[in-house]
């Protein structure tokens, strides 16, 4: 394939530090290693990803697996290694030519993928956006309004909330005062009427 970077390496158009080569397979060091031992093995035939492998490709892929252990030991990882084949978008495959990463070294490697419980994923996702998206939104708001403006807005909101609470409290206290003031008046009014009725009956008698 003309535009494939690994095909260009196979053809010699792009230089590489080779660790192995035969008629079907090429092995070379990763240009951005993430372990003391980090090289890749690829079939010279262009195969886009592991999802595109057919039964015809079983032979060359089997041979890649068969030589991996020897090459890992030769490259400084005698007590084991890790193989990774990133596939497609989900696997974050960077170059669409199937390749096997071989990683190792003198010390154990870290975890390959951190296990995140589903409930933790839900907690760090708000409104369909991750926490990182919300941080970006906050940064944009800060850049637009400035920290001083945001502080003033926060103070205004705080004052409005406090005023609302004070208003509710004052209203409740006023209602309580009115009820207390009305009670004796009702009693006084009732007593006065009762007295007038008795007075009227006494006059009639």
SVG drawing of the C-alpha trace seen along z (x, -y; Angstrom):
<svg xmlns="http://www.w3.org/2000/svg" viewBox="-88 -47 108 68">
<polyline fill="none" stroke="black" stroke-width="0.4" points="0.0,0.0 1.6,-3.3 0.6,-5.6 1.1,-3.1 4.1,-4.1 4.9,-0.5 4.8,0.5 7.3,-2.3 9.6,-0.8 9.3,2.6 10.3,1.1 13.2,-0.7 11.8,-4.2 11.8,-5.0 14.8,-3.9 14.3,-1.7 16.4,0.1 15.8,3.7 15.7,6.6 14.6,9.3 13.8,9.7 12.9,12.6 10.8,12.9 7.5,12.4 8.2,10.6 10.0,7.5 10.9,6.6 12.2,3.1 12.5,0.9 9.6,-1.4 10.6,-5.0 8.8,-6.0 9.6,-3.1 7.6,-2.9 9.7,-0.1 13.4,0.8 12.6,3.4 10.1,2.3 10.1,3.5 7.4,4.4 6.9,7.3 4.8,6.9 3.9,9.0 5.4,7.5 2.1,8.1 -0.2,5.2 -3.0,6.3 -4.9,3.3 -5.7,4.8 -6.3,8.0 -10.0,7.7 -9.0,8.1 -6.9,11.2 -8.1,14.2 -7.2,17.9 -4.5,17.2 -2.7,15.1 -2.6,17.7 0.9,18.9 2.7,15.6 1.0,14.5 1.8,17.9 5.5,17.4 5.5,14.0 4.3,15.5 6.9,18.3 9.9,16.0 8.7,13.4 10.2,15.2 13.7,15.5 13.8,12.0 12.6,10.6 15.4,12.5 17.9,11.1 16.7,7.6 17.0,7.7 13.9,9.2 14.9,12.8 12.2,13.4 9.1,12.6 7.5,9.9 4.2,8.5 2.6,8.5 0.0,6.0 -1.9,5.8 -4.0,2.6 -6.9,3.1 -9.2,0.4 -10.6,-2.7 -11.5,-1.0 -8.0,0.5 -6.5,-2.9 -4.6,-1.5 -2.4,-4.3 -1.0,-2.7 -3.4,-0.7 -1.0,2.1 -1.3,5.0 1.7,5.0 2.7,6.7 4.2,4.6 6.7,6.6 7.5,4.9 9.8,6.0 13.0,5.4 14.8,6.3 11.8,5.3 8.1,6.1 5.9,3.9 3.0,1.9 -0.7,2.7 -1.7,2.7 -5.2,1.1 -6.5,-0.3 -9.8,1.3 -12.4,-1.4 -15.6,-0.2 -18.8,-1.2 -20.1,-3.2 -16.9,-5.3 -17.3,-5.9 -20.8,-7.2 -19.7,-9.5 -17.0,-11.2 -19.4,-11.7 -21.9,-14.5 -24.6,-15.4 -23.2,-13.2 -19.8,-15.0 -16.7,-13.8 -15.1,-15.8 -12.4,-16.9 -15.0,-18.4 -16.4,-20.4 -13.0,-21.6 -12.4,-22.8 -15.8,-24.6 -14.8,-26.2 -11.4,-27.3 -13.2,-28.9 -15.6,-30.8 -12.6,-32.1 -10.9,-33.3 -14.0,-35.1 -15.1,-36.7 -11.9,-36.8 -11.5,-35.6 -12.5,-39.0 -15.8,-39.0 -16.5,-35.4 -15.8,-36.4 -18.2,-39.3 -20.9,-37.0 -20.3,-34.5 -20.7,-37.3 -23.9,-38.6 -25.4,-35.1 -24.3,-34.6 -25.9,-37.9 -29.1,-37.1 -29.4,-33.7 -28.8,-35.3 -31.4,-38.0 -33.9,-35.4 -33.3,-33.4 -33.5,-36.6 -36.8,-37.5 -38.3,-34.1 -37.2,-34.3 -38.6,-37.8 -41.9,-36.7 -42.2,-33.8 -41.5,-36.0 -44.0,-38.6 -46.7,-35.9 -46.0,-34.6 -46.3,-38.1 -49.6,-38.8 -51.1,-35.5 -50.0,-36.5 -51.5,-39.9 -54.8,-38.7 -55.5,-36.1 -56.2,-38.5 -58.3,-40.7 -60.5,-37.8 -60.8,-36.8 -61.5,-40.4 -64.1,-40.7 -65.8,-37.5 -65.9,-38.6 -67.4,-42.0 -70.2,-40.4 -71.0,-37.9 -71.1,-40.7 -73.4,-42.7 -75.8,-39.8 -75.9,-39.2 -76.5,-42.9 -79.4,-42.9 -81.0,-39.8 -80.7,-41.4 -82.5,-44.5 -85.3,-42.5 -85.8,-40.5"/>
</svg>
